Amino acid sequence: MRAPLKALVTGGGSGIGLATATLFVERGWQVACLDVNPPGDPFVGIKVDITDDAQVRAAVAEAAERLGGIDVVVNNAGIGAQGTIEDNLDSEWQRVFDVNVFGMVRVARAALPYLRGSENASIVNTCSIAATAGLPNRALYSATKGAVLSLTLAMAADHVHEGIRVNCVNPGTADTPWVGRLLDAADDPEAERMALNARQPMGRLVRAEEVAAAIAYLAGPEAGATTGTSLAVDGGMQGLRLRPTN
């Protein structure tokens, strides 16, 4: 009988991260959630700021000790940004890159020594449709996710001979607390939600649980021959070009 996998999920306190951690536990995995507001049981919750390398190294080491190793890393923690290149100051560019890109680097770097000892070593990065499609008023956010996509490919190439697979998921607009806050701040939240729904060919936002299912597939042994891949979970937004229905 296969031993339960040991997974580390950043941003595991809400949204896609929490949905992923929950699915892992349902499959019998042991899960550590790293977050500024980590959840409790049934997870190993560890508070960490991923912009601080010392905190990251300590948190990853604690996760490995409490889980008895690390097989899977889900680099999910991230923050958003709105605006064109004129709208965000240099300090905001630095802050969002520090979380969305450098944060992934810090976590993966700290976890590599543990992953090298696993028979099912896997890293899954949460990327975005913003990496592959031009979205209005998302210049900074899109730039970070474009970096995540390229980083995923480079990491996959660097570590394939060590038996460590690296992939990413590209969600479309997902129904998460962050998107909820954006909608709440809009002049007409209901109209804005309808516009976001209409932007995706399936006519609705992506559910966090749907992204979690894709992450679980890429992370698990069923995807043992899959590395350097981006899996779109976007309601057809990237690939489909539909004719208007009216």
N, C-alpha and C positions, 0 to 999 in steps of 0.2 A: 504494500500500500504506500502511495506517495505521501511524503511528509507535507504538511501544510506550508504553503509559501509564506514568506515573511516580507511584507510590503511597507514602504515608507511613502506617504502621500503628503506633499506640501499643499498649503491652502486647503487642508482637510476639514476646516471648521464650517464650511458652508458651500452651497452651490455644487458645481461639478466635482470638487474635491470630496465633499461629504458624501455625495451620491456614489462616487467611486469607492471610497473607504467602506461604505455600507454594503455595497455589492461584494467586495472582497471578503468581508466578514461572513456574509451569507454563503459564500463558497467555502468557508472553513479556513480562510487565510488569517494570519495574525497581522495586525495593522497598527502602525504608528502614524498619527496625524500630527504634522508640524504646522503650526499656525500661530498668529499673534493672539488668537482666541481659540485654543484647541478644544475639541470635544472630549468628554469623559468616556466611561465605559459604553460599549465594549472595546473601545480603542485605547491604545497607549497615547495619551495626549501630551505633547511637548510644546511648550511655548518658545517661540523663536522669531527673531527678526532676520529674514534672509538677506538683508543688506549688510549684515555684520558677519564677517567670515569666522571670527572666533566663536560667536553664538552658533553658527551653522555647524562647525566642526564638533562642538560639544553636543549639540542636539542629535546629530547623526550618530555619534559614538554612543550616546545614551539609548537611542532607538535600537542600535545593533545589540547592545548589551541586554536590553529588556526583551527584545524579540528572540535573541539567540542567533543573530545574523541578519543579513539583508539580501533578499533575492530580487526584489523589484523596487524601483524608484519611479514614482509618478511626480514629475515636475509640473505642478499645476498652479502654484501660487502666482498671482499676477494682479496688476491694477490697470485701469483703463485711462483713457485720455481722449478729449474731444478737441476739434479745431483743425484749421489748416496750418501750414508752416509759419504763418504770421501770428498765430494765436497763443503759442506756448513759449514761455521763456526758456532760456538755456537751462535754468535750474530744474524746470519741469521735465525737459528732455533727459537730463541726467538722472532724475529721480525715477522715471518710468523705466528707462533702460536698466537702472540699478536693480530694480525688482524683477522685471520681466525677462531680462537676458542674463545679467550678471548673477542674479539669484539662482537661476538654473545651473550656471557654471559652478557656483560655490557648492550647491547641494550635490551635484553629480561628482564633482572632484572629491568631496569628502567621503562619498559612498563607494567610490571605485575600489578601494582595498577590500571592502566587504563583498562587493559584487564579484570580484575575481575568485572568491571562494565558493561561489554558488554554481549549481548545475543548471539553473534556470535564470541566468542573469539577464535582466531586462530593464531598460529605461524607456519611459513614455513621457514625452513632453506635450503639454497642451499648447497648441499653436492656434490658428484661427483662419477663417475664410479671408481675413484681412491681409494674410500673407500672399494670397494668390489672386485677389480681385481688388480693383480700385474702389474704395468706399469713400464717400464724401465726408469731410470733417473728421477724418481719422488718421491724419498724417503721422503723428507721433506713435500712436498705438500700432498702426500698420507697419511702421518701420521696425518696431520691436519684434513683431510677429514674423516679419520677413527674416529678421536675424535668427529667430528661433528655428525657422524652417531650414536655413542654411546650416545652423549649428547642429541640428539633428543629423543631417547628411554627413557632416564632417565627423561627428562623434561616432556614427555608425561605421565609417571607414576606419577610424582610428582603433576601434575596439573589437571589430569583428573577429580577429584572430585570437582574442582573449575569451571568446565565447559570450560576449556581452552584446545583446541586441539593442538597437536604439531606433525608436520610431516616434511619430507624433500623430496626434489627432487634430483635425482642422474643423472645429465646430462653426456652424453658422451662428446667427444671433440666437443665443440660448436664453431660456426663461430662468434667469438666476437673480439673486438679490441685487447684484450690480446693475443689471439691465432694469430691474424694478425701480432702483433709485433714479436712473436716467429718465424713466417714464414719469415718475412722480415729479421730477423737476421741469418737465415739459409744460408749455402753455396749455396744451390740450392732451393730457396723457392718453385718453382713449383713442384719439385720432393718431397719435404717434404709435401706439401699439398696433393699430390697424395697418399703418404704413409699413412697420417692421414685418408684420405677418405677410403682407402682400409682396414684400421684397423677395421672399423665399418661395420657390415654385410650389412647394407643398401647401403654402398658404397659412403656415403657423410657425411659431417659434420652436426651436429645438428644445427638447426636454433634457434636463441634466442627466436623467437616468439613461437616456439614449447615448449620450457621450460616454457615460461611465461604462456602458456595455462594450463600446468600441475600445476603450482603454483596457478593459479587462481581457478582451481578446488579444490585443497586442502584447499585453504583459504576460500572459499565460503560456504554458507549454504548447497549446494548440497552434500558436503562431511561431513555432520553433524555427521555421525557415524564412521568417519575415524580418528584415532589418533594412533601415534606410528608406522607410516608407511613410508617406503621409496619408492618413485615412480621413476623408471628408465625411463629416456628419452635419450636413448643411441644408437638408431638405431639397437638394438639387441645385443650390444657388450657384455653385461654381461651374457645373458641367452642362446644365440645361439651358436652352434658349427657346422658350415657348412663344407661340403666337398669341397675341391678345385674344381673349375670349369674348370681347364685345367691342 
